[in-house]
């Protein structure tokens, strides 16, 4: 078990241990990675790879998919008919009570970026504004430095966590 780059390097060097190589990775740079995963990794003596969206780290903004999931969860708790109606408009039948806000996020990913942004804003508006749990937030640069100093790998997860297939060349260059 090692950070991703080390596992890939070992694989490329044709190192095939009797047990499979394993890389522990964390995407999106949320503070809970630092607060909860870091102590566990330290306790068991493992290193991991943390991939962060740079602009979100700079601004401490909630990523669009988390904003939508938080709003959907709030609506499931207080206005289930609203979320069911909204989901039906996207072709999701909420008759199955096992569906979750993550199911909605997956469906919304297929919308064009402007429609996706409008949908997220509409869902937040239906909740009375953005819903951000107290525990939510992005890691800071100093927390990322601490992870790096402890031997963890820090990598880019783009600048803004955009859906890359929708971007033109200029926007792709920025994100990458």
C-alpha positions in Angstrom: 0.0 0.0 0.0 1.5 3.3 -1.1 0.6 6.6 -2.7 -0.6 6.3 -6.3 2.7 7.4 -8.0 4.7 4.9 -6.1 2.3 2.1 -7.0 2.3 3.1 -10.7 6.1 3.2 -10.6 6.3 -0.3 -9.1 3.9 -1.6 -11.7 5.8 -0.1 -14.6 9.0 -1.6 -13.2 7.3 -5.0 -13.5 7.3 -5.4 -9.7 4.5 -7.9 -9.1 4.3 -8.7 -5.4 2.3 -11.7 -4.2 -0.4 -9.4 -2.9 -1.8 -6.7 -5.2 -0.6 -3.2 -5.1 -3.0 -0.8 -3.4 -3.2 3.0 -3.5 -5.5 4.9 -1.2 -6.8 8.0 -2.9 -9.0 10.9 -1.8 -10.6 13.2 -4.3 -12.0 16.7 -4.0 -9.9 18.1 -1.1 -12.6 18.2 1.6 -11.4 19.1 5.1 -12.8 15.8 6.5 -10.0 14.0 4.7 -7.6 15.9 6.9 -9.6 15.7 10.1 -10.6 12.1 9.9 -8.6 10.1 7.3 -5.2 11.6 8.3 -5.2 10.4 11.9 -6.3 6.9 10.8 -3.6 6.7 8.1 -1.0 7.9 10.7 -2.2 5.3 13.2 -1.9 2.4 10.7 1.3 3.7 9.1 -0.1 4.2 5.6 0.4 7.0 3.0 -2.2 8.1 0.6 -2.8 10.4 -2.4 -5.0 13.5 -2.1 -6.3 15.0 -5.3 -7.5 18.6 -4.9 -9.3 21.1 -7.2 -7.0 24.1 -6.8 -9.6 26.9 -7.2 -11.9 25.4 -4.6 -9.0 25.2 -2.2 -8.3 28.9 -2.8 -11.9 29.9 -2.3 -13.1 27.2 0.1 -16.2 26.9 -2.1 -18.4 23.9 -2.0 -18.2 21.9 -5.2 -21.3 21.9 -7.4 -22.1 18.2 -6.8 -21.9 18.6 -3.0 -24.1 21.7 -3.2 -26.7 19.7 -5.1 -26.5 16.7 -2.7 -26.9 18.9 0.3 -29.9 20.6 -1.2 -31.4 17.3 -2.3 -31.0 15.8 1.2 -32.6 18.9 2.8 -35.6 18.6 0.4 -35.9 14.9 1.0 -36.2 15.7 4.7 -38.6 18.7 4.5 -40.2 18.8 1.0 -40.2 15.3 -0.6 -42.8 16.2 -3.2 -40.5 19.0 -4.5 -37.5 16.7 -4.9 -39.7 14.0 -6.5 -41.1 16.4 -9.0 -37.7 17.8 -9.8 -36.3 14.3 -10.3 -39.2 13.3 -12.5 -38.4 16.3 -14.7 -35.0 14.7 -15.2 -36.4 11.3 -16.0 -35.8 9.8 -12.5 -38.7 7.9 -11.0 -38.5 8.4 -7.2 -41.1 5.7 -6.6 -38.2 3.7 -5.3 -37.5 5.0 -1.8 -33.9 3.7 -2.0 -32.8 6.5 -4.4 -30.4 9.0 -2.8 -29.2 12.5 -3.5 -26.2 10.9 -5.2 -28.5 9.3 -7.8 -29.7 12.8 -8.6 -26.1 14.1 -8.8 -25.3 11.4 -11.3 -28.2 12.3 -13.5 -27.5 16.0 -13.3 -23.9 15.4 -14.5 -25.4 14.6 -18.0 -26.9 18.1 -18.3 -25.1 20.9 -20.2 -23.1 23.0 -17.8 -25.5 26.0 -17.9 -28.5 23.8 -17.3 -26.6 22.0 -14.5 -25.7 25.3 -12.8 -29.4 26.4 -13.1 -30.6 23.1 -11.6 -28.3 23.4 -8.6 -29.3 27.0 -8.1 -33.0 26.1 -8.3 -32.6 23.3 -5.8 -30.7 25.6 -3.4 -33.4 28.2 -3.9 -36.1 25.6 -3.0 -34.3 25.2 0.3 -34.1 28.9 1.0 -30.5 29.3 -0.1 -27.3 27.3 -0.2 -27.2 24.4 2.3 -23.7 23.8 3.7 -23.3 21.6 6.7 -21.1 23.0 9.5 -18.6 20.2 9.0 -18.2 20.9 5.2 -15.2 22.8 3.8 -12.0 22.4 1.8 -8.6 21.7 3.2 -6.3 24.7 3.5 -3.0 25.1 1.8 -1.3 24.7 5.2 -3.2 21.4 5.8 -2.1 20.2 2.4 1.5 21.1 3.2 1.3 19.2 6.4 0.0 16.1 4.5 2.9 16.4 2.0 5.4 16.8 4.8 4.1 13.6 6.4 4.8 11.7 3.1 1.4 11.8 1.5 1.1 12.7 -2.2 -0.8 15.8 -3.2 -2.1 15.9 -6.8 -4.2 18.1 -9.0 -7.9 17.3 -9.5 -8.2 20.1 -12.0 -8.7 23.8 -11.1 -12.5 23.9 -10.6 -13.6 20.2 -10.8 -15.2 20.9 -14.2 -16.5 18.0 -16.3 -13.7 17.9 -18.8 -15.5 16.4 -21.8 -17.6 19.5 -22.1 -14.7 22.0 -22.2 -13.1 23.6 -25.2 -9.3 23.6 -25.7 -8.7 26.8 -23.8 -10.8 25.8 -20.8 -9.1 22.3 -20.8 -5.7 23.9 -20.7 -6.7 26.0 -17.7 -8.2 23.0 -15.9 -5.3 20.7 -16.6 
